[in-house]
């Protein structure tokens, strides 16, 4: 029987300081996270299916597949999957909300 370990990486492109995450690459969050802010500049942030994220997000593209509580400011687009639960205000030039998404908040197109 072979044993395969899984690994989690926090790379050079990620800075975590007092509840604030700064990423200089695309960021996929597949764990529960509570903080004040996630800033990925013009990169992509994905909130994974089986997690809950509580923080404001600033990024180029934001994709929510799981549960998200906070405000989103995206310079390019926001996508909410049919499995998403989103509580917060969202702002982007392009916002796509799939059927069956649970969304509570205000939408602002910029």
Buried (B, 14 or more C-beta within 10 A) or exposed (E): EEEEEEEEEEEEEBEEEEEBBBBBEBBEBBEEBEBEBBBBEEBBBBBBEEBBBBBBBBBBBBBBBBBBBBBBBBBEBBBBBEBBBBBBBBBBEEBEBEEEBEBEBEEEEE
